[in-house]
Amino acid sequence: MSDRPVSELEVPSMLVGSVAVIGVPNAGKSSLLNALLGIKLSIVSRKAQTTRHKILGVYSDDKSQIQFLDTPGFQLTHRSMLNSAMNRSVSSSLTDVDVVVFVMEAGLIQKDDLKLIEMFPEDIPVICTISKIDQLSSPNEALPFIERVNDLFAFADIVPTSAKRMTGIGELISSIQANLSMGKPSYDEYALTDRPERFFAAEIIREKLFHLMGDEIPYGVAVEIEEFTVNKGLRSINATIVVAKNAHKGMIIGAQGSKLKTIGTKARVEMEYFFNGKVFLKLWVKVKKGWVDDSKSIKYFGYE
């Protein structure tokens, strides 16, 4: 996974820019980013607010390089310090980019969607992508919904998409390119992200927790990579799952360690696919009570 910066003397000018992908929880932002990049870079689940970090994904073709920034889902329902930190992350992203891609789920206009729209800057183009368009019960529902969305804001464009079926992905890329300027790319053509492998190891473990545990537990969980070494192609990873409540520790470990073993096995298999090499993974679980409302812990785990 390359993150090499490009020499200023190596490449000609092309369309370049940064794009924030924003939306409410579970709108389909991470699935959309993965579809745009052609690789699974952001973890996904059906549970809201799976994404906690800003994740950079680099898209390159023969005429452009686009730096996509996947952001946490914006919501005002949960009031923990962790959620406040994620909302601030979204807010700051709106002013640090060249284009905003606002993801709305087809058929739904939520209160938090409207709150986000109020935050849009006037001097940055905002493209609305209507995600999960394939989930509408009839194609005839699409046009009336697009008309409703068009009345909400002066969007630079509205593009229906389906990450699952890869519908509208090329059209969205073209729409973004139409709002970029010429410049020098920041990364070489093979770069995918600026994040290190240990970051993705932690994210993969957290994704399996979202898939395998109940609705409450994943929101109070963080993953810390204690050790990450590579020797002759073998990645040895020691990771600690940090939970906010004593009761959650036992639930994650399971009877005779069965649940933790399942989490570890599924995480290891996905890591081996992602890293294209063998992985030796060891997991532990520890309790840090109330960490989601502790500012020092939130900063320590990289959420601030």
N, C-alpha and C positions, 0 to 999 in steps of 0.2 A: 504494500500500500504506500504509494509515493506521496510525499508532501514537499518535494523539492521546489524551492522558489526558482523562478525563471531569470536567467541573465538578461539584463536590459538590452544587450546587443544581439540576442539570439533570434528574436521573433518579430514579425511585423505587427502593426496595429490591427486590431479586430474589435468586434463589439464586446465590451466587458462591463461588468457591474455586479452589484450585490443585491440579493432579493430576500426579503423576510417572508417566510411562509407562516401566516398567523391564522388563528381561528379559535373557536371555543373547544373545550375538551370533546374528544371523540368525533370531531368533524371530518377526520380523514387526512390530516396534515402529513403525518409520517408516512402513510401509505402512498400519498401523492408524491412526496419527495423521493421515496424509493423507486416509484415508477418513472419519475423524471430522470433519475440517475441510472436506471437500469440495474440497480443492485440494492440489496437490503442493507441500508446504512443505519436507519432509525428503527428502534424496536417498536413493535405494534402489538396491541391487544384490543379487545372490545371494551375494556374498562377505561373510563375517562382518565385523563392526565397521566398517561403512561410516560410521555415525554416530560423530563424535568430540566434537562440541559439545553442550551443552544447548541445545535449540532450543525457544523459546516459541511456541506456536500458540494463538490465541484463538478459542474457539467461543462464539457468541452466538445465542440464540433469544429467543422472547417471554417466557420465564420464568427464564432463567439466563444467566450468563456464566462459562465455564470456561476457566481458563488451563492448557493442557496443556504439559507439559515433556517433550520427547523426550530420552532420555538415551543415552549410549554403552552398548553391550552389555557386560555384566559377565562376565568370564572370568578364569580363573587359569592358563591354559595358557601364554600368552606373558608373559615377565617383563621386558620393556623398561620404561624409566621412563615412556614415553608410555602404555603400557597401565596402569601403576600409577596414573598421573594420571587416566585415564578411570575406573578402578574407584573412586577417591576421589570423583570427580564423582557417580557413582551412589550411593555411600554417603551423601553429604551431602544428596542429593535426598530421601532417605527421611524426613528429619526436618524438611524445610522446606516441606512441603505439607499439604493437608487430606485428600487421598485418594491412595492408591497403586493404579495399575492394573498388575498383574503379568501379563506376556504369556508364555504357554507355547505352544509349537508342539504341535498336535494329535498324539497318539500318542507323544510323547517326554517323558520325565522325565530330565533330565541332572544330573550331579553339581553343576554350577554353578547349576542351578535350586535345588537343595537348600541350597547355600551361601547363595544370596540369601534364601531363606525364613528362614534362621537370623538374618538381619539385620533382618527386619521389625520395626518398632516395635509395641508392644502397644497404644498409645493412638491409632493412626491406622487407619481402615478400609482394608483391602486387598481389592480386587476382582480376581479372577483371570479373565482372558479367554483362552480357548483359541483360538489363532489357526489360520488355514489349515485350518479344520474341513472344508472342501470337498475336502481332499487325502486324507482317510481313504478307504480302499478300499470301505467300506460304512458307511451311516448307523448300522448296528447297533453299530459300534465306539465311537460317541460316548459313550453312557451309561456303559459300563464304565470308560472313561478318566476321565470326569467324577467317578465314584465314587472312583477312585484319587487324583485331585487333591484331592478333598474331605477325604481322610484326612491330607493333608500339613500343613494349617494351618486355623485358624478363619477362613476367608475370609468377608468380608461378603456376597459373591455370587460365583457362577461363571457366566460368560457365554460361550458358544461364538460365534466370529465368523469371517467370511471377508472380508478387505478387498477381495479380487478381485471377489467377488460381492455385496458390501455386505450380507452376512448378519449379523444380530445387532448392527449398528451402532446402530440406534435403541434397542434393548434396553440396550446398554452405556451410552448417554447417560442413559437413565432411571435405571439403577442408580447412576450417579455422582450424578445430581441428588438421589437419595434420601439421599445422605450429605453434602449441602452445607447450609450455613446461609444465612439471609437477610442481605443486605448491599448495599453500593453497588458497582457495577461499576467496574473500574479503567480500562477502555478504552471507546471508543465502539463502537457496534454494527457498524461497518464495519472495525474493526481486525482484522488477521490475525496480526501478530507485532510484536515490539519490535526485531527485527534489521534493519540497514540493507541497502540493495540490494547494496552491495559484498560483504557477507557471502555472499549467495546467489549472486553471480557466482563467487566462489571455490568454493563448494560444488558448483555445476554443473560446473565444470571438473574437480573431484576425482571427481565421479560418472562422468564420461566416461573418466577414467583407470581407474576400477574396471571399467567395462564393456569397455574396449578392450585393457587390458594383462593380463599373466599374474597368477598368484596372489600372487607375492612383492612385485612393484613397488609396488602401491597402498599397502601398509602402511608404506612408507618415504617417502611423498610428502606434501608440504604445498604449499599454493597461497597465494601472497602477491599481493594486488592492489596494484600499484605506483601506478596512476593510474586514477581513475574520474571522468569528467566527463560532464555532460549539457548539450548545446547544441542547442536547437530540436528536441528529441525524440530526438536521436541520442546514444546512450551510447557513449563511447570508453573502452575498457578495456585497460590494459596489465597483464599478469599474468605472474608467474614461478612455474614449477613447480620446487619444491625437492626434490631426491632425496638419499638417504643414501649412495649408492654410485656410483662413477664409471661402472660398467657400465650402470647404469640410465639414465643420461643418453642414451647412444647408442640404447638400445632405445626410449625415448620419442620421440626425434627421428626415428628410422627412416631408411631409405635415401633420401637426397636430401630429407630433411625430410618424407617422406610420412606417417609416423605422426603427427607433431605437427600436420600440416595437417588430418588427419582428426579428431583430438581437438578442434582449434580450430573446425572447421566444425560439428561436432555440438554443441559447447558454445554456439557463437554462435546456432545455430538455436533451441536450447532457451531461451537467454536472451531472444531476441526474443519468444518465446511468453510467457515468464514476466513480462517487463517490459512487454509489449504495445507494443513499439517497436523501431526499428532499432538494431543493435549493431555497432560496429567493434571487433574483438578482436585483440590481438597477444599472442603467447605466447613466452616464453623458458624455457630450462631451465638450472638451475645446480645444482652439487653442494655440499652441506654434510654432510661425512662424519659419520656417527654421530649425527645430530641427534636421533634418537628416544631416545637415552640421554643427552642433554644437557639439564639442567634449565633453563638459560637459553633455549635454543632452544624448548623445550616451552612456556615462559611467553610467549616472543615470538610464537609462532604461536597463542596464545590457548587452549592446551589445559590450562592450570593455573589 
